[in-house]
Amino acid sequence: MIPSVNYHLWEPCNMRCKFCFATFQDVKQTVLPKGHLPKEQAIEVVLQLAEIGFEKITFAGGEPTLCPWLPELITTAKEAGMTTMIVTNGSKLTDTFLEANKRTLDWIAVSIDSLNIDTNFSTGRAIAGNTPLTLDYYLSLVDRIKQHGYGLKINTVVSSKNYTEQMNEIIRYSKPKRWKLLQVLPIIGQNDLDIVNFKISDEQFKLFLDNHNDLKDITNIVPESNSQMKGSYAMVDPAGRFYDNRTGKHNYSRPILEIGSRLAIQQVNYDFSKFVQRGGIYDWQIRKNVSDMNFTISGEVASGKSTVGKALAAKLGYSFMSIGEKIREVAAENGMSIVEYQKLCSENPQLDLDFDARFAEDCNKRRQTVFDYRLGFKFVHDSFHVFLKIRNETAKIRLQNADRHNETAETLEERNELFRKQFLTCYDIDYCDERHYDLVVNVEEFSSADEIVNFIINKLNIHRSEN
């Protein structure tokens, strides 16, 4: 059977998306006046879904974060062995919610259709239909989601209002693990009144995809056309009934709590092959395999710390931070090259001590981040520490082929020696001592950064299973 289920537990919503294909006004008007089950019954629905064998559950709405007992439903699902996710417009994701649920909620999918306020106002993707969220709000939200260690997914409904727009800024910044692109879907009884103003052709949908092809190296793009969506989702409505949309309208089963999940699921029509074809099966347990720990990447000059770090972050959907970039900024502010500033730090160790203290404090506030940081093994907690090993001869060739001013082959040995002396003076530590690290990678044994990244992830999984 389809191994994941969407539980639309809550009909109320604080936005007014005119194209919404899950309004459930039919449910509210006929069987469920409040638009949701009582808490105890909703919890029992979750248990029934786990009992029948669903491996992943996505809590949706309406807007699920309006539900006061959503945390209890998430905990119930997690304790029953399911991977957990919510789909939300993001307006109610407070730091309190993010902190309280980080142990039981695995994924957060944020619905972002446009970065244009006027577009969001015209579609109703706005609080009470008249207050759209801003780009700055979305950027801050992404930061907070990642800092709390959640897997990030972004959902975008592509309609006549946004199919010519660009989403590059938010996707390049957030690097979600999955970016799902949904062709706006007409569903009889859900969005009949307004859908004519939002429908797009397959060609228009393809235009949006083509305009974002360059983002495939940033995230896993998952397009879903109307034909791919129909019948390929296992879904439960706010009244606790399975339903499908195979014929372009909702077909409901009898309530799960009335006849049990095993009988109820037989009353709907799901297509497992379509579920697979649209990319429904993926490694949704990636956070369990690599956990939400951070990574630190250390190594001598030109070992590829930045390149490998960025590739690892992109692979996992993590953030990336580089102490080298921060130091370059400080050096430039003081009118110095990186080598000149490094010499100054060597002469005045307190500069280095102060900088490390500030940078380390910032690092330890973050989760799911890859740090390009030579002393990361000392300062960054709950992390997997990697050292990239390279011979001087190979490093010199790399520098000669790179456009890195003031970091020529002539300065390589000087810089490496400065780093050693600097860290020995400040901390009595030889950062090249391989005993400090969880993994040492000889980069010359690999032909690309992607190969190194896959090697690191595989070694981490072995490391975790052994410990």
Order of alpha helices (4+ residues) and beta strands (2+ residues): beta-alpha-alpha-beta-alpha-beta-alpha-beta-alpha-alpha-beta-alpha-beta-alpha-beta-alpha-beta-beta-beta-alpha-alpha-alpha-alpha-beta-alpha-beta-alpha-alpha-alpha-beta-alpha-beta-alpha-alpha-beta-alpha
